[in-house]
Amino acid sequence: MNQRKLLHPLNKGLESVNPVNQASTTKSPTNSEYPPPSSVEDKKKPVKPLTDPDLMVNIKHSPEQCAQASDGTFQKVAITEQNRLVNSTGFTLQPDTPPETTPVTEVLPGKNQQLHGIFELINQRLTYMEDVALFKGTENRAVEDLTREKMVLKKAMSDAENAGLDSNSMKHFFQAQMNAAKAIQQGYIDQWSSARPANKKYRDLDSEVRPRLIELGKQIVSQISAYLYNGGKFDNNMQQDFVRLVNATHLSEDDKEKMFECLQRIRVI
């Protein structure tokens, strides 16, 4: 019977083994009497633990093979296709290679595109704050407009419910957006206090800016809903992309962090 030397123990039961000086080619008298794996006798008869390491494989019993030690005893060894590597000398067994896995926090390409779309919508909405600041600065209006804020929050909560999202969690996110928007407006006004832009015109708030802000707010809610219902999450490792893509002028790192924290708290219903 042709036999081959193994480079590695064949199963977890072979915990400790020592090298063999040379492979034996003597046919074991017990080999022809080796019972099939499913026999009752094989199940009842205890198997003598192997103490010799480089085992001889009876390759006639593949893929469920037999390992033979130098004392002639045999032990069943299950060998899968994944473990069997074929070369010019026969079957050489190597340890299992752990399968490649995708980290839990890694975003798949489709979801990644969806995620970046949400971040870009948030940033686009904040870029309109230059027009709002120029209007308020020109008309000597206060940056904070509580009446307007209540209208925005009410609209956001209504859109959230229609999109299957928790309205209170969306309220907190839009409040964080408005706080950031007010800080951006104030940043522009402070900048212009010493060097006001000459002949710079703002887009009309009633006919252009505010309708666009409402539309962007609705799109943000819709995209967040689609992303979360598709199994997406706003994990901490995504914050770097958020900081990179949400980069409106005068937007502070602190406001970015607060917005992202509120984004993480949005829940589906």
C-alpha positions in Angstrom: 0.0 0.0 0.0 1.4 3.4 -1.0 1.7 5.9 1.9 2.7 9.6 2.2 4.1 11.6 5.0 2.0 14.5 6.4 3.4 17.9 7.2 0.7 18.7 9.8 -1.5 16.9 12.4 -4.7 15.8 10.8 -7.4 16.7 13.4 -7.9 18.5 16.7 -7.5 15.3 18.6 -3.8 15.1 17.7 -2.7 17.8 20.2 0.9 16.7 20.7 3.2 14.7 18.4 6.9 14.1 17.9 8.8 13.6 14.6 9.3 10.2 13.1 12.7 9.2 11.8 11.4 7.7 8.6 8.2 6.5 7.0 7.4 2.9 7.3 6.3 1.1 4.1 5.3 -2.2 5.9 1.7 -3.1 5.3 -0.1 -3.2 8.5 -2.1 -6.4 9.2 -4.8 -4.4 10.8 -5.4 -2.3 7.7 -7.5 -4.9 5.8 -9.6 -5.4 8.9 -10.3 -1.7 9.4 -14.1 -1.4 9.8 -16.1 1.2 7.8 -16.6 4.5 9.6 -20.3 3.8 10.3 -19.8 0.4 11.9 -20.9 -0.2 15.5 -17.6 -1.9 16.3 -15.7 1.2 15.3 -17.9 3.3 17.6 -17.4 1.1 20.6 -13.8 0.2 20.2 -11.6 2.9 21.9 -8.9 4.4 19.7 -5.4 4.5 21.0 -4.1 8.1 21.1 -1.3 8.8 18.7 2.0 9.9 20.1 4.1 9.9 17.0 3.8 13.1 14.9 4.5 12.8 11.2 1.7 10.4 10.5 1.4 8.0 7.6 -1.8 8.4 5.6 -3.6 5.5 4.1 -4.6 7.3 0.9 -7.0 4.5 -0.2 -9.5 5.8 2.3 -10.0 9.3 0.9 -11.6 11.8 1.8 -12.1 10.0 5.2 -8.6 8.7 5.7 -6.7 6.7 8.3 -3.7 8.0 10.2 -1.1 5.3 11.2 1.5 5.8 13.9 4.8 3.9 14.1 3.2 1.3 16.5 0.7 0.2 13.7 -2.4 1.7 15.3 -4.9 3.5 13.1 -7.2 6.4 13.8 -9.9 7.9 11.5 -9.1 11.4 10.3 -11.6 13.5 8.4 -9.9 15.4 5.6 -11.9 18.0 3.6 -11.2 19.3 0.2 -10.2 22.6 1.7 -7.4 20.9 3.7 -6.0 18.7 0.9 -3.3 20.2 -1.3 -2.1 18.0 -4.2 1.5 18.0 -5.3 3.9 15.6 -7.0 4.4 13.5 -3.9 0.7 13.0 -3.0 -1.6 14.6 -0.5 0.0 17.2 1.8 -2.2 18.5 4.6 -2.0 22.1 5.9 -3.9 23.9 8.6 -7.3 25.5 7.7 -6.9 29.0 6.4 -9.4 31.3 8.2 -12.0 32.6 5.7 -11.9 36.3 4.8 -14.6 38.2 6.5 -16.0 41.7 6.0 -15.7 43.8 9.2 -19.1 44.6 10.8 -18.6 48.3 10.5 -17.5 48.2 6.8 -20.0 49.7 4.4 -20.7 47.8 1.2 -20.3 49.8 -2.1 -24.0 50.4 -2.7 -24.6 51.6 0.9 -21.4 53.6 0.8 -22.8 55.6 -2.2 -26.1 56.0 -0.4 -24.3 57.3 2.7 -22.2 59.8 0.9 -25.3 61.1 -0.9 -26.8 61.9 2.5 -23.7 63.7 3.7 -23.6 65.7 0.5 -27.3 66.8 0.8 -26.6 67.9 4.4 -23.7 70.0 3.2 -25.6 71.4 0.3 -28.3 72.6 2.6 -25.7 74.4 4.8 -24.1 76.2 1.9 -27.3 78.2 1.4 -26.5 79.9 4.8 -24.3 82.5 3.0 -27.4 83.8 1.2 -29.4 83.8 4.4 -26.5 85.6 6.2 -26.2 88.2 3.5 -30.0 88.9 3.6 -30.0 89.2 7.4 -26.9 91.4 7.4 -28.2 93.7 4.7 -31.7 93.9 6.3 -30.3 94.1 9.9 -32.2 91.0 10.9 -31.4 88.8 13.9 -29.6 85.5 13.1 -32.0 83.6 15.3 -35.6 83.2 14.1 -37.5 81.0 16.5 -40.8 81.2 14.6 -39.0 80.0 11.4 -37.2 77.2 13.4 -40.5 75.9 14.7 -41.9 75.6 11.2 -38.8 73.8 10.0 -38.9 71.3 12.9 -42.6 70.7 12.4 -42.0 70.0 8.7 -39.1 67.7 9.5 -41.1 65.6 12.0 -44.0 65.2 9.6 -41.6 64.1 6.8 -40.0 61.7 9.2 -43.3 60.0 10.2 -44.2 59.7 6.5 -40.8 58.0 5.8 -41.2 55.5 8.7 -38.7 57.3 11.1 -39.0 58.2 14.7 -40.1 61.9 14.6 -38.4 62.9 17.9 -35.0 61.5 16.8 -35.3 63.4 13.5 -36.3 66.6 15.5 -33.0 66.5 17.4 -31.0 66.0 14.2 -32.7 69.0 12.5 -32.2 71.1 15.6 -28.5 70.3 15.4 -28.5 71.3 11.7 -30.2 74.6 12.5 -27.8 75.4 15.3 -24.9 74.8 12.9 -26.7 77.0 10.3 -27.0 79.8 12.7 -23.3 79.5 13.6 -22.4 79.6 9.9 -24.6 82.7 9.4 -23.0 84.5 12.3 -19.5 83.5 11.0 -20.3 85.3 7.7 -21.7 88.4 9.4 -18.6 88.6 11.7 -16.4 88.2 8.6 -18.2 91.0 6.7 -18.2 93.4 9.7 -14.7 94.5 8.7 -14.7 93.7 5.0 -18.2 93.6 3.6 -18.3 92.1 0.1 -18.9 94.8 -2.5 -22.0 94.5 -4.7 -22.5 90.9 -3.6 -26.2 89.9 -4.1 -28.0 87.1 -2.3 -30.6 84.8 -3.9 -34.1 85.7 -2.9 -35.2 83.9 0.3 -38.9 83.6 -0.4 -38.8 82.5 -4.0 -35.6 80.5 -4.2 -33.6 79.9 -1.0 -36.4 78.7 1.4 -38.2 76.5 -1.1 -34.8 74.9 -1.9 -34.1 74.4 1.9 -37.5 72.7 2.3 -36.8 70.4 -0.7 -33.4 69.5 0.6 -34.7 68.8 4.1 -37.3 66.4 2.6 -34.6 64.7 0.5 -32.4 64.2 3.6 -35.2 62.6 5.5 -36.1 60.3 2.6 -32.5 59.2 2.0 -31.9 58.5 5.7 -35.0 56.4 5.8 -34.0 54.4 2.7 -30.5 53.9 4.1 -31.6 52.7 7.5 -34.3 50.4 6.1 -31.7 48.9 3.8 -29.7 47.8 6.8 -27.4 50.8 7.0 -25.9 52.3 10.1 -24.1 55.5 11.1 -21.1 53.9 12.8 -18.3 55.9 14.4 -15.9 54.9 11.6 -18.1 56.9 9.2 -17.5 60.1 11.0 -14.3 60.8 9.1 -16.3 60.8 5.8 -18.9 63.0 7.4 -16.3 65.6 8.4 -14.7 65.5 5.0 -17.9 65.8 3.0 -19.9 68.2 5.2 -17.5 71.2 4.9 -19.5 74.3 4.5 -17.6 77.6 5.2 -17.6 78.6 8.9 -18.9 75.2 10.0 -17.1 74.3 13.2 -15.7 70.8 14.1 -17.9 70.9 17.3 -21.1 71.4 15.2 -20.0 68.6 12.9 -19.6 66.3 15.8 -23.0 67.2 17.3 -24.8 66.7 14.0 -23.2 63.3 13.5 -24.1 62.2 17.0 -27.8 63.2 16.4 -27.6 61.4 13.0 -26.6 58.2 14.9 -29.7 58.5 17.1 -32.2 58.5 14.3 -34.4 55.4 14.5 -36.9 53.6 12.3 -40.4 52.8 13.6 
